[in-house]
């Protein structure tokens, strides 16, 4: 075989490999590192058993589904949120469908904005289970309003809940993890903690702040390799987050359900979260196309990302004003072409 033919074969193999990777990316619902971990990495069923896991925002959405999936892994669960009745409902379903007993689940009502209560809540968990292996900072609230039409009280509420409340609870749990020299701090952030989009000025600000805090905290904990700090950044997921989003007035929410069939199933999002936790990934992006592509553009080609965001942002605002889910048109157009 001549050298020229060999080079042509190598070039052809490289081209085929590139095409295969492109096709995989177009069908991916997470960043490439996460997809690799799902394929070749450690399984949550192996890595998370016998752990004490504290989940905030466990009464609905991602937090509720996380409780259900964790209940099948043989963990001890601490479920926190403000609505005690909803927590009790989640606990009952965990006991019915999971592998846990009554003693394995602690209901711990918690208001993240009441920062004075966080130290006492942490002590309750330690008294009950003796340790905290994983803290999942999931509680939070979103926003759907133009910045110019939004009261300053809305921005305060979002920073208090999404950012300061999460930081406060983390700082209460962290000394225990430092003492043990191990633990995982998993924070459910958002793609809007990486990119920016209209109608979410306060929400984006709180999520960008969270990402900055936890990236810095991770660097400060470099001398404790057993402590893992993870940012989970989901895109649109089926939940009540839009329905419960604040609008221009802090006393009002969107309050109506919108079509969510185009969004990622909550169960799939949580499964990818568990894979991230099992493989100690520092940051993951969980979303369908085209938002995964947009996130990569923001990361590596910000000038193009700004141009595209300005174009798509007009449609997002138009959708919202028409009573539709802000992102529905992007998904329907994509699914029509690729399903």
Secondary structure, DSSP 8 states (H G I E B T S, - for coil): --HHHHHHHHHHHHHHHHHHHHHHHHH-SB-HHHHHHHHHS--HHHHSTT-EEEEESTTSHHHHHHHHHHTTTT-EEEEE-S-HHHHHHHHHHHHHHSS--GGGEEE----TT-GGGHHHHHHHHHHHHS--SEEEE-----B-B-GGG--HHHHHHHIIIIIIIHHHHHHHHHHHHHHHT-EEEEEE--GGGTS--TTBHHHHHHHHHHHHHHHHHHHHTTT-TTEEEEEEEE-SBSSSTTTT-B-SSTT-B--S----TTSB-HHHHHHHHHHHHHTT-SEEEE--TTHHHHHHHHHH-HHHHHHHHHHHHHHHHHHHHTTS-TTHHHHHHHHHHH-
